């Protein structure tokens, strides 16, 4: 399974729209997307398979820390959306170390 990972561009909006599922109606949703894609403080990286968007991650740089300056910047990941997962990855991540399915309350690690 080969994926192409690259920064999202404005022309990717229609392909990413179902994954983003914006609450704003058009054309405002497109305007928000365009503003974020063009902003230096935002990074939106897309995952593509067969020229179709299958996921994205969006992060925002909040800038330098008050005491540490540019030595320590604050960046927040807003979204991590993935629509596909391989069968091998599903088997690997569907159980925790204690053997229970992820989300079950009986696991002492949760």
C-alpha positions as CSV (number, residue, x, y, z in Angstrom):
1,X,0.0,0.0,0.0
2,X,1.7,3.1,-1.2
3,X,0.7,6.6,0.0
4,X,1.7,10.0,-1.2
5,X,2.2,12.4,1.7
6,X,2.4,16.1,0.9
7,X,1.3,19.5,2.0
8,X,-2.3,20.3,1.1
9,X,-3.0,22.9,-1.5
10,X,-6.1,25.0,-2.3
11,X,-6.9,22.7,-5.3
12,X,-7.3,19.8,-2.8
13,X,-10.4,21.3,-1.2
14,X,-13.1,19.3,-3.0
15,X,-11.2,16.0,-2.4
16,X,-10.7,16.8,1.3
17,X,-14.1,18.3,2.0
18,X,-15.8,15.0,3.0
19,X,-13.0,14.3,5.5
20,X,-13.0,17.8,6.9
21,X,-16.8,17.9,7.2
22,X,-17.0,21.7,7.8
23,X,-19.8,23.1,9.9
24,X,-19.8,26.3,7.9
25,X,-21.9,26.5,4.7
26,X,-20.3,27.2,1.3
27,X,-18.7,29.5,0.4
28,X,-17.5,30.3,3.9
29,X,-16.1,26.8,4.4
30,X,-14.0,27.2,1.3
31,X,-12.8,30.7,2.5
32,X,-11.7,29.3,5.9
33,X,-9.9,26.4,4.2
34,X,-8.1,28.9,1.8
35,X,-7.1,31.1,4.7
36,X,-5.7,28.2,6.7
37,X,-3.8,26.7,3.8
38,X,-2.2,30.0,3.0
39,X,-1.3,30.8,6.6
40,X,2.3,30.6,7.7
41,X,1.1,29.5,11.2
42,X,-0.8,26.4,9.9
43,X,0.4,23.2,8.4
44,X,-2.0,20.8,6.7
45,X,-0.5,17.6,5.4
46,X,-2.6,15.2,3.3
47,X,-2.3,11.5,2.7
48,X,-3.3,10.3,-0.8
49,X,-3.7,6.9,-2.3
50,X,-4.4,6.5,-6.0
51,X,-4.8,10.3,-6.2
52,X,-7.6,10.2,-3.7
53,X,-7.4,11.9,-0.2
54,X,-7.5,9.2,2.5
55,X,-6.4,11.4,5.5
56,X,-4.9,14.6,6.7
57,X,-3.3,16.2,9.7
58,X,-3.7,19.9,10.6
59,X,-1.4,21.7,13.1
60,X,-1.1,25.3,14.2
61,X,2.0,27.1,15.4
62,X,0.9,29.4,18.3
63,X,4.3,31.0,18.3
64,X,7.1,31.4,20.8
65,X,6.8,30.7,24.5
66,X,6.9,33.8,26.7
67,X,10.0,32.8,28.8
68,X,11.8,30.6,26.2
69,X,11.2,32.6,23.0
70,X,11.8,30.8,19.8
71,X,13.7,28.1,21.6
72,X,10.4,26.6,22.6
73,X,7.4,27.1,20.3
74,X,3.9,26.0,21.0
75,X,2.3,23.9,18.2
76,X,-1.1,22.2,18.5
77,X,-2.4,19.4,16.4
78,X,-6.1,20.1,15.7
79,X,-7.1,17.2,13.4
80,X,-5.8,13.7,12.6
81,X,-8.3,12.1,10.2
82,X,-7.6,8.8,8.4
83,X,-10.2,6.9,6.4
84,X,-8.3,3.8,5.6
85,X,-6.3,1.4,7.7
86,X,-4.6,-1.8,6.5
87,X,-5.7,-5.2,7.8
88,X,-2.2,-5.6,9.3
89,X,-2.5,-2.3,11.2
90,X,-6.0,-3.1,12.3
91,X,-4.8,-6.3,14.0
92,X,-1.8,-4.6,15.5
93,X,-3.8,-1.6,17.0
94,X,-7.1,-3.2,17.8
95,X,-5.9,-4.7,21.1
96,X,-4.0,-3.3,24.0
97,X,-1.1,-4.9,25.8
98,X,-3.5,-6.5,28.3
99,X,-5.3,-8.3,25.5
100,X,-8.6,-6.4,25.7
101,X,-10.1,-4.5,22.9
102,X,-9.3,-0.8,22.9
103,X,-12.0,1.0,24.8
104,X,-13.0,-1.8,27.2
105,X,-13.0,-0.6,30.8
106,X,-11.6,-3.8,32.3
107,X,-8.1,-3.0,30.9
108,X,-5.9,-1.8,33.8
109,X,-3.8,0.2,31.3
110,X,-6.6,2.6,30.4
